[in-house]
Amino acid sequence: MPSCSQGRVAVAIVVLLALTYFAAIAGPSSAGGHNPSATTAVNDGPARDTVLNSKYVARQIFKTPCRRVRVQVRSQTPNPRYLGEAIPPCGVVIRRGLYTFRKICALIVHEYGHLAGHEHSSNPHHIMHPAIPRRYPPCVRHEALLRRRAARAKRL
C-alpha cells in the first residue's frame, strides 16, 4: 500500500497533467478579454500555406523590426470593426472566415505596415488605406506564381 506522501505526489502529477492538457486545448491567452479557445492555430495545410505565403509577400513590402511575426486566426479581432489588427510589437490577428488568398494576403501586408510604423492612407489604392484593395498587385502576382507551381507539380 502506498504511503500518504506517494499518494499526494500521484495526485499532484495527475492534476499537473490535466492542467497541461487544458492549457494546450485553450491555446495562448489573448489580449482584450477574448476567449482564448477561439484562437485557431495556423498549422493545418491550406490555411498555414496561405498565411506563410502572405507573410512572405508582406516581408517584401514592409521591413518590420520583428524577427518573427506571429499571425493568429480568431473568431473575433480585438476591435470587432476590423478584419485584422496589428498587435505590437510583433503580432497580427485576423478574423476567421477570410476565404481567398488575395484577401488574406492583402490584410496581412496591411497589418505588417502597421507593425512597421505606417498609419492609414487616404489613397484608396494604397495598401495602407483602411478599406484594403481587392486586387493588391503583389498578392495577385504571388497567387499566380503559386498557381503555376501547383500546375507544374501536377504534371510531374
N, C-alpha and C positions, 0 to 999 in steps of 0.2 A: 504494500500500500504506500503511495507517495506521501511525502511529508507535506506539511502545510506550506512551506516555502516553495516547494516544487509545484504545488497546485497554483500558487499565486503567479509564479513565473509562466506557467502554461496559460493561465487566463490572460496575463499581460501580453503574451505573444499572440494569442487569438485576437485580442482587442486591437493590437497594433496592425495585424494583417487586415482586419476588417476596415480600419481607418484608412490604410493604404489603398485598399480596393475602392472604397467610396471616393477617395480623393482622386484616383485615376479616372473614375467614371465622370466625376463632376468637371474635370478639366481645370485649366488655370482660372484663378479668380479674376473677375473683370471689374473695371472701374465703373463708377456711376451706379452701383447697386443693381446691375442687371443679373439675371440668373446665369451663373457660370455654366450650368448644364446646357444652355442654349448655344454654347460655342461648339463649332464643328472643327475638328482638327482637319487640316487640309492635307490629308495623306492618302486619300483614295485616288485611283488612277487619273481620270479625266480632270477632276477639279484641281488636283495637285499639279498636273501638267499645265493647266490653264494659268494658275497662279504663278508657277515658276517662269513660264514664258512671258507673262505680263511683267513680272519683276525684272526680267532680262531687258525688255523694252524700256521700262522706267529707268533702269540704271544707265541706259544710253542717253536718255534725255536730261535727267537731273542727277547731279552728284550730291548725295546726302552725306552728312558727317558720320552716318551709321555704317559699321562694317557689315551688319546683317539687319534687315528689316523683317519683322515678324508680321505676317498677314494672318488675320483671324477672320473666319466667316461666322457671323452670328445671325440669329433671327431678328435682332434689332440692334441698331447702332446706338452709341451713347446719346446722340441727338436724333430723335426719330424722323426729323425732317430730311435727313441726308441719307444717301445710299451708301456712303462710305465716310470715314473720318480718320484723319491722321492723329495718332496718339503719341505725342512726343515722349521720349526722344526718338524712338526707333520702332514704332508700331503703326499698323494700319488695320482698321476694322472695316469690313464690307458686309453689307446685308445679304443674307441668303436669298436666292431667287433671281440673281442676275444670270441670265442663261447664255448669252452669246460671248464668245471670246472677245469681240471688239468692245463690248460694253465693259466687261471686267477689266480688260487691258487699259482702256481709257480712264477708268475710275482709279485703278492702281497708279497709273502715271500721274494723274491729278493729285492723288494723296502724297506721292513721292515729292511732288512740287512743294506741297505744304511742309513736308519734313525738311526740304532744302531751304525753307525760309520764304517762299513766294506766297504772296497774297492772291486773292481773286482778281481777275482781269475783267475789264468792261468789254473787251473784244470778244464777240460771240464765237469766233473761230479759233480762239486760243484755248489750249488745254486747261488753263487756269480759270476759265470762265465758270461761274457756278453751275450753269447748265452744260454738262460735258458734251462735246460734239459727238454725234453718232458715228461719223466716219473720220476718226483721227488717223491721218496718213501713216504714221509709224506702226500703229496697231494693224491697220489694213495690210500693209506690206508684210509684216511678220506673219499674219494669218495666212497670206498667200504662200509664203515660204514654207510654213508648216504643212499646208495642203499639198504642195509639190513634193515635199519629203515623204509624206504619207503615201502619195500615189506611187512614188518611186519604190518605196518599201513593199507595197502590194505586188508590184511587178516582179520583185526578186524572189 
